[in-house]
Amino acid sequence: MHWFWRAAIAVGVGWMSFVLCAASFVSSWQTVDSVWKQWIGIMLVADNHTFSFILLCIVPAGLMALAGFGMATLVGNPSSHRETRCRKCNYILRGITEPRCPECGEAI
């Protein structure tokens, strides 16, 4: 799988997890405030919910995007893609006896 498609999958996974986190954050921001006040003991997010939003939405979305890229890389690279191939015609060069591609004649 080409790197572009792996990145597109990762962005899609990250975006979906961000939307889900943001929806749950917005629907329960009162609860989030009380939890922060209990855990930290300060009024860090009383007026501004930016810290909570970053910690509870953006960080998990970024981690999910990295996990999505990793999964797409592992799944998208079967062993046939790891074989040595010709740069010009993509012919598998296993078992050749000359330093040229038998299909197109490209020097290896």
SVG drawing of the C-alpha trace seen along z (x, -y; Angstrom):
<svg xmlns="http://www.w3.org/2000/svg" viewBox="-25 -32 50 51">
<polyline fill="none" stroke="black" stroke-width="0.4" points="0.0,0.0 1.4,-3.4 2.3,-5.8 -0.4,-8.2 -3.2,-5.7 -1.7,-4.7 -1.7,-8.4 -5.2,-8.9 -6.4,-6.0 -4.6,-7.4 -6.1,-10.8 -9.6,-9.3 -9.2,-7.2 -7.8,-10.2 -10.6,-12.4 -13.3,-9.9 -11.9,-9.5 -11.6,-13.3 -15.2,-13.7 -16.3,-11.0 -14.2,-12.5 -15.3,-16.0 -19.0,-15.0 -18.6,-13.3 -16.6,-16.2 -19.1,-18.8 -22.1,-16.8 -20.5,-16.3 -18.3,-19.3 -19.7,-19.9 -18.6,-16.4 -15.2,-17.0 -14.8,-20.2 -15.7,-18.5 -13.3,-15.6 -10.4,-18.0 -11.2,-19.9 -11.2,-16.6 -8.0,-15.2 -5.9,-18.4 -7.5,-20.3 -7.4,-23.7 -9.7,-25.6 -7.5,-25.1 -10.4,-24.8 -13.1,-26.8 -13.4,-29.4 -11.5,-28.0 -11.9,-24.4 -8.9,-24.4 -6.7,-22.3 -9.4,-19.7 -10.3,-19.7 -6.6,-19.1 -6.0,-16.4 -9.3,-14.6 -9.8,-15.0 -6.7,-16.0 -4.2,-13.7 -6.3,-10.5 -7.1,-11.4 -3.4,-11.8 -2.6,-8.5 -5.4,-6.8 -4.0,-8.3 -0.6,-6.9 -2.1,-3.5 -4.1,-3.6 -0.9,-4.4 0.9,-1.6 -1.9,0.9 -2.2,-0.1 1.5,0.3 1.5,3.8 -1.5,4.9 -0.7,3.2 2.8,4.7 2.4,8.4 5.6,10.4 5.2,10.2 5.9,6.4 9.2,7.0 10.7,8.9 13.2,7.3 11.5,5.9 12.6,4.1 12.4,0.3 11.1,-0.1 8.5,2.7 8.0,4.1 9.1,7.6 10.1,9.9 13.8,10.4 14.1,13.6 16.4,16.2 17.9,14.1 21.4,14.9 22.3,11.6 22.4,8.1 19.5,7.1 15.8,7.4 14.7,10.3 11.4,8.6 12.5,5.1 16.3,5.2 16.8,2.5 20.2,2.6 20.0,3.6"/>
</svg>
